[in-house]
Amino acid sequence: MLAAKLRSRDWVVVGIDRVPQPRLGVVTADIRDVATLGRALPRHIDIVIHMASLLSAFCEKNPAEAFDVNVAGTAKLLEVLADRGQPALLMASSIAVFNGVRATDDTPVRPSSAYGTSKVMAELLIADATRRGIVRGHAARLPTVAVRPGPPSGAASAFASTMVKNAFDGTDISVPVPAGQQIVLTSPTAAVENLYRLAETLVRERAIVPNTINVPGIAVDVDDIAQQCRAAAPATVRIRREIDPEVAAVVTSWPAGWDCPSAVRLGLQQDTSFADILADYRLRG
């Protein structure tokens, strides 16, 4: 979605993904494959948007692979960029770098999961590469993106997307976290728009974007999500609470409140309600 938006604004985009996507003109490569990355990336680059990552629930079950991809993979990318003229770099980081009730831009990072820890480590690698003049690095800390396209992503928060999809498919809604749990959400459309705006700003006016920035999201009670999904479903569906201890352990460690003062100052976009997120899903089909 982000590549399509960039191309619609006349950007020249080189996409790299380990999943073959010939229709989109994407180079097939793993982020740890230095040789292929080196051949795929042009000599002149305005900005690298780094979104390659294993996600939260998968990382908790496979921490060694999480650190190999999310941390060592970032180090390999920076190795390739060392002779590319100090491009801007924007990494998609995560709310999972924090724990506690509420987080703002300058809240100290304190992850409570392998995924969050790997994101903090990647942020530090990028900060050090910035200090050494390899890139001009920034991390955009995203809340949970819902409703995600495609199959379950391996994120602990993927249940939020699954709840919506199940409701619209006429399937019962399963709630895997305790009653009263809040989760911070952004729609894919808002997330893409905000990453685009940050990328455009970094290319034109880098100095006004902080090195780390919370991307806007809204805090929503998971039970309210379930009720709104049931109300919007085309057929009668039931809500069942089926606690998944692994998912609950990760999700309950994330902030339930989210402040984004730098994003507000830069004019980034925010969904106003969960109803907006449902409408975004309907619009995208």
N, C-alpha and C positions, 0 to 999 in steps of 0.2 A: 504493500500500500504506500509506503514511504517512497520507494523507488518510482512508482507511477506518478506520485505527486511532484517529485523533483523533476522528472522528465516533462511533465505538463508545464513546468515553469522554465523549460529550455535548459535544464542542467544536463550535462553529459554524465551518465551514471555507469560505473563498472560495478556489477553485483557479484558477490562471491558467497557461495553457500555449499555446504557439503551434500545437500539434497539436489540432485540434477533438476534443473528448471530451464530446459532449452527454449521454451516459449518466451521466457522473459529475458533471454540473452545473458543468463547468469553463468559465470565461470564456476565449475564444480571443483571445490577444494575444501579441505579441512583447515581451520585457522592455524593448526600446528604445522602445516605443510609449507615450510619457508620457501622452498624452491618454486612451487606453483604460485604462491602469493607474490613472490618477486617478479615472476613473468607476467602475472595478471595486472598488477598495479602499474599505472603509467608513471613516467618519470616526474611529471608535474601533477600535483594533486592539490586542490584547494582545501578539501576537508575529507576526512575519513569518518564515517558514521559506523561505530563499532557496536553491533547488536548480537554478535555470536556468543552464545551462552547455553549451558545446560541449566535447567530451572530447578526450583526449590525442592519439591518432593523427590525428584530424581536424585538431586545432589545429596539429600539427607541419607538416602539409601546407598549411594555410591560416592562417598566423599573423595576418594582418591581420583576417580575420573573427573569429578567436579573441579578439583584443583588443577588437574592436568589440562582441562579445556579452558576453564574460566580464568585461571591465573597464568599457567605456562603458555596458553594460547595467546593471551594478551602480550606476554613477553615476546613471543615469536613475531606477532604483528609489529610491535615496536622495533624489533630487530630489522625487519624489512623496511620500515619507514625511516631508518637512520640516515639514508642518503636520498631522501625525497624532498629536501628543501624546507623542512620544518612546517608541514601542513597543520591545520587545525585538526583536532581529533575530538569527537563527541561520542562518549560511551553511554549506552543505556545501562544505568545502574538501577538500584532498587530501594524501595522502602525497607527492605529486609536488612539494610545496614544498621538500622536502629532497633531498639526495643523500648518498652515503656508505653505510657498512656498516650503521649503526644510528642510530635517531633516538628521542629522547624529547621530552617536552613543551617543554623549554626549549632544544632544539638549534637553533642559528641556521639560518634559512631560507637555502637555496642551491639554487634550482631549476636543472635542466639540460634543460628543455624549454619550449616556448612555453606549453603548458598550465600547467605548474607556475608559470611566471613570471606568467601571467595571474591565477592564484589568489592569489599573493602580493600582486599589485597590488590585487586586489579586497579582500583582508584589510586592506590599508593604507587603502583608501578607507573601509571600515567603521570602522576604528579612528579615523580623523579625524572621521567623522560622529559617532562616539560622543563624542569630545572636544568637538565643537561642540554637543552636546545634541540632535542630530536623532534618533538611535536609541540603544539600549543594546545594542551589537553584540558578537557572539561568532562564532568560526569553529570548526567541528568538522571536524578533519582525518581524512577517511575513508581506510582502506586500500581495496584492490581489492574490489569487491562481486561475489560469484559464488555461485550461478549467477544471472545477471541474467535476468529475464523478457524475452520478446520478441526481435526481431531484433538483430544486432550493433549495439552502441551507439556506435561510433566511438572507443571507448577502446582504447589500445594493449594493455591488459590483458584485452580482451574474449576473447582466445584461451582464457583459463581457463574461461570459461563455454562457449565453443564446444567445447572438449575434452569436457566433461561431456555436452553435448547430443548431440554426434556419437556418443559411446559408447553412450548410451541409444537412439539411432536406428539403431544397428548400422553406423555409418560409421567408417572408419578415423580415428585420432586423429593430428593433426598438431601437432608441438611446434616453435614458431617461435623459440625462444630457446636459448642454449647449454646444454650439460649442466652440472648443478650449480647452475643459477640458482634462487634462492629468491624467492618472492613472498608478500607479506602479504595475507591474505584475510579477509573477513568475509562471512557469509551475508546475503542480503537481509533475512531475518527478524530477525537480530541488529542489523543496521544500522538498520532501522526502529524496533525497540524502543529502541535507544540514542538516536536522534534524538527519539523521543517523550519519553523520560525527561529529556533535556536541555531540551526545550521546556517540559515541565511544571515543571521546577525553575526555569527562567528566569522563568517567570510568577509563581511563588510565592516563590522565595528566590534572586534573581539573584546576590547577593553571593558565594555559595559556588561559582559556576561561573567558571573562569578565562576570559579573553578568547579564548584559543586552547587547544584541547584535542585530543589524539590520541584517536581512537575505537578501541576494542579490535579487534585482529585477530590472526591466527596466521600465523607464517612457515612456509611449506610449500615443499619442493623440487618444482620443476615436473615432474621425472621421476617423483617419487612420485605426483603428481597423475595423470600418465598411467597409471601402473601400477594405481592404485586404480580409475581409470575403466575400464580394460580388464577388471579383475576383476569389476566391478559390471555390465558390459554384458550385456544379455540374449542377445547372439550374439557370435561370435568376431570381434574387430576387431584390426587391426594398429596399431602405433605407428610413426610416421615422423617423423624429425627433419628439418624443412624450415625452415631459418633464414630469417626475414624481417628483413633488416637494419634496416629502419625501426622495426619493433616492438621488436627486440632493443635498439636504441640507446636507446629511451625506457625500457623496463622495467629494463634493467641500470643505469640512472642512479638508480633509486629505492632507498631503504633496504631491505635484506633482513632487518633486525631492527627490532623495533618495541616501544617501551616506553610505557606509558600510566598513569603514576602518578596523575594527577588523575582519570582515568576509574575506576581501581580504587577510589580514595577515595570517589567518588560512587556506586559500586555498579553501573557499567554492565556490560552483558552481553558475554560472549565465547564464541565457539565453542571447544570443547576440542580438536577435531581436524578434519582434512579429511573424515573419515567423517561427522562432524556436518553438514558442509556438503552432502555427498551426500544425507544423510537429509533435510535441509531441502528440497532440490530435489525429492526423491521425494514428500514430503508436500505440496508446493505443486502437484504434478502437472506 
